[in-house]
């Protein structure tokens, strides 16, 4: 029996595995990089071991350090979580060679399936050889790992070399393996997968299907189980293919077989030899704890002959610190508060007041709703997200709510091109027009200019806020009765709650302020100074870092004075495990280039200046 388990991972998945370990009476051990020294997964573990450094390559991708940490802490088992080294056969072998229990499939199965190129060969498929114009569009894909990293769609043949280079660099950074391959890109199919669970006694479960078609940058955003609208014979075919793939490599533990479904035809994509991010929807529908089953299987326990019966429908949304309206730019800062209804499941690696580091994935949490029907589960999840209290950096919360309520999703007609078609409308901000006034009235509470004398009206007061990229100016007055604003009846106002009546409808606004950032219900505002700071202005054509990160590449031969075209890539930043391309805003001349490879930059750092032609 396992008595102590080390999780070779961080954040949400480490916390989720620790939760099951506590229920089973297993002692827990965390590993952490320097930025994660006080992260939630480190705080909730029974013991923690430092991995010196910050970058994944120096910490969570160091198999040797993790094995040493397990031995030093007295752990007798290692769970890899997902990402990082979870599909690295050499790591699994090192764990086993050290006399530890590996919570995962045998290294031989990982080698057979974790490399997408070898997996396709095993399934009788082969990626194309030399790519020509007639093969387009194609997908450049990392052979190891997942999560959308190391993936690029190529639609023009001249873009292929850059895509290959960028994908290799991103894959190496995320997984420690720069191997990539090219495969045909199927436009607007559905991403459907099958959860499998196998023991060491020859039993293989196929725990239904999941639909993961709503994706950004080839990374899943909303997932659900079962996959809606699939013909019964196709669902059965997918389950049979998944079981066949598992038996072909003598698979043990939890894994996922992924397909791209186009019409009634399924194309094998890959087998992920690990626990998936979206495993909670399967847990909800089948009433199982997949992590607990992984541990029991690793201890040698047999599975029952058949899995539990599926009940109801579950939908999961990934809450990210990112701005979908600005090319999904990751956001950092402090997560001041995160609170959701207890009617939904919340898996997170953060607590109130925790910083969001720049070195890792920007996912804050997974939110899961389960109900008897799909429509009820979707409604429950959308409502919980809409009412959630999220104070901190910009998130994709509004995108998630709008996606869940979009007709194409509610009628189960979505595919992987969903965001390509609908992103502009999904990110259109419907401003909560009273929000700036509520923020101003909360700020004005207790600041009456009259002192103890309230017999006169004060002069109108003005406050300025930025909301959804636009400036809003509001006006109010202090009176002997309290606060007053034109067209609005102020029922109540204090520093935390403002109640307004507009056109006969009374609404309550909860207000929280952190420096210049103000949260009013679900709306985020920035308090602006009365007079703009002239020193903060930049020359036209200035390219500023949209997030803190590292300059990983600058276009070869690019120097000050170079002629550039609008949209031409100039340099790449790496932040939160993804590469972000910085392009010329207009045709012109590069007047300044302040970025060099390896340079660390902060938000707003001046990277380059392009003077328009």
Secondary structure, 3 states (H helix, E strand, C coil): CCCEEEECCCHHHHHHHHHHHHHHCCEEEEEECCCCCCCHHHHHCCEEEECCCCCHHHCCCCHHHHHHHHHHHCCCEEECCCCCCCCCHHHHHHHHHCCCEEECCCHHHHHHHCCHHHHHHHCCCCCCCCCCHHHCCEEEEECCCCCCCCCEEECCHHHHHHHHHHHHHHHHHHHCCCCEEEEECCCCCEEEEEEEEECCCCCEEEEEEEEEEEEECCEEEEEEECCCCCCHHHHHHHHHHHHHHHHHCCCCEEEEEEEEEECCEEEEEEEECCCCCCHHHHHHHHCCCHHHHHHHHHCCCCCCCCCCCCCCEEEEEEEECEEHHHCCEECCEEECEEECCCCCEEEECCCCCEEECCCCCCEEEEEEEEECCHHHHHHHHHHHHHHCEEECCCCCHHHHHHHHCCHHHHCCCCCCCHHHHHHHHHCCCCCCCCHHHHHHHHHHCCCCCCCCCCCCCCCCEEEEEEECCEEEEEEEEEECCEEEECCEEEEEECCCEEEEEECCEEEEEEEEEECCEEEECCEEEEEECCCCCHHHCCCCCEEECCCCEEEEEECCCCCCCCEECCCCEEEEEEECCEEEEEECCCCEEEEEECCCCCCEECCCCEEEEEEEC
